[in-house]
C-alpha cells in the first residue's frame, strides 16, 4: 500500500476523539469552501458525465418505445420513473456546487425521493402481479371450455379486465397517494411550525446544505422522510422476497432490474441507520450528554464524506436509473446483434418457426417463456386457433361422410364437444394437415388446410367455438386479449356482426405469429437451439 493510500485510510478511519475546538470548527464549517474544492470538482465532473449519459439514455429509451423489450417494461411507467430519477439525482448534486435554499433539500428528500421510491416499488409490484396473472391466465383458459352452451357458468372475460384495470389503478394510487400526503405534510409543518425563519428553513435564502445538516436546521420537516423511510424499507423487503419467486428468461432481465435495486436499497438502509446512530450531529450531542466525551474523529469524517448518507442514496438512485433505462437499451442492442448473427441460420426463418408452432412440446416451451415475458396470451391464442382449425377440419370430414351416405343431416349426430375436449387434453393427436384417417387408438389426421376456403361461412355446429374464441382473445374485455391492429379487429367485428367465416381470424393469427417470432422465439433459440434441431430433425 502506498503512502497516499495509507494516509487516506488513516484520515477516514481515525477514531481518536476530537478536541472541543475541533468539534466547534466541524459544526461551523460547511462544504462550499476552499477546503473541499477538489471534492466539489470531482462531483461536478460526475454530474456532467451523468447528465450526458442520462439524457442520451432517455432519448434512446423513448425512440425504442415500440420495441418488445421496452413495451414489456411498460414504457410510460418506466419512462416516468427514469425522468423522476434523473431529476432526483440533479437535485442531489446541486448542493455540492453551490448554496441552495433549505426548501430545495426539503423538496428533494420529502417529495422527489417519495415519488422515486414508490415508482420503483410500483415497477416491482407490476412484475410480481403480471407474472402471477399470466400463470392464472393459462390455468383459467386451460380449465375453461371454449364452447359456451352452459350459460350459467361465469365467463372469466368479465373478471380479468377488472383485475388488469385494478393493477393500473393500484400502481397510480401507490405513487400519487404517498406523494400527495408528503406535499400536504410539508405545507402543514411549514405553516404550523413557522419554518420560514432564518434559524429554521427559510424558503429563498441560499445556504450551505452541509452546514444546515450539521446544525439540524429544519429537522421537523425531515420527520416525513423518516416515517416514509421505515414504511418504504418494509415494503421493499416484502417486494424483494416476492421477486425471488418470479421466474425470468434472462439473467439480467426485468427481475434482475428490480431485485438488484431492492437489495441495494436494503443495504443502504442498514448503512443509513448506522450513520444516523453513530455519525449524526444529534448522536454526537447524545454521546456528550451521556458520557461527557467528545465524538470520534472518524465518525465526523464519514458523516462529511457521505453528506449524512445523502450521497450514498444519490449513487443508489443513479443505479436505479441505469437498471431501468440504460440496461434495457443495452439488452436491446445485444438482442439485435444476436438476431443479426442468426439471420442466415435456417432456424431463424418464419417457415421454420411454423414447424416449431406445430410441435406441441416446443409450443409448451414457448408458453413457459411467454409467462415470464408477460405475453402468454399470444401462445394461448395460437393453441386455441389451432383447435378451431381442427374443429373445422373435423366438421369437413364428418360432412363428407354424411354426404356419401346420402343424408347430410347425420352430421348433427356427431359429438363435436367430445372431439374438442379430446383435442384440448391431447393436442398431439392430430395436425391440421393430411388426408382423413382414423384408427383404433382414436388418433386423427385431418384434411388439408389449403383445401378449406377461408370465405366459407362457419357451420352452426362450430359457431359457438368461434364466438367463445372472440370473447377470449379479440374482445377488449377478454381474459387474454391480444394486441392487434385496429383494422384487423374491425374486420373481425364486422364479420361477427354479419356472416362469420372460417378464415375470420387468419389475419389476427398472422399478426400474433409475427409477434411471437420477433419476441419470444429468439429467446427459445438462444436457450434451446440444439434441442429444437434435435426435435424437428
Buried (B, 14 or more C-beta within 10 A) or exposed (E): EEEEEEEEEEEEEEEEEBEEEBBEEBEEBBBBEEEBEEEBEEBEEBBEEBBEBBEEBBEBBEEBEEBBBBBBBBBEBBBBBBBBBBBBBBBBBBBBBEBBBBBBBBBBBBBBBBBBBBBBBBBBBBBBBBBBBBBBBBEBBEEBBBBBEEEEEEBBBEBBBEBBEEBEEBBEEBBEEBBEBBBEBBEEBBEEBEBBEEEBBBEEEEBBBBBBBBBEBBBBBBEBBEEBBEEBBEBBBBBBEBBEEBEBBBEBBBBBBBBBBBEBBBEBBEBBEEBBEBBBBEBBEEBBEEEEEBBBBBBBBBBBBBBBBBBBBBBBBBBBBBBBBBBBBEBBEEBEEBEEEBEEEEBBBEEBBEBBBBBBEBBEBBBBBBBBBBBBBBBBBBBBBBBBBBBBBBBBBBBBBBEEEEEEEBBEEBEBBEBBEBBBEEBEBBBBBBEBEEEEEEEBBBBEBEEBEEEEEBBEBBEBBBBBBBBBBBBEBBBBBBEBEEEBBEBBBEBBEEEBBBBBBEBBBEBBBEBBBEBBBBBBBEEBEEEBEEBEE
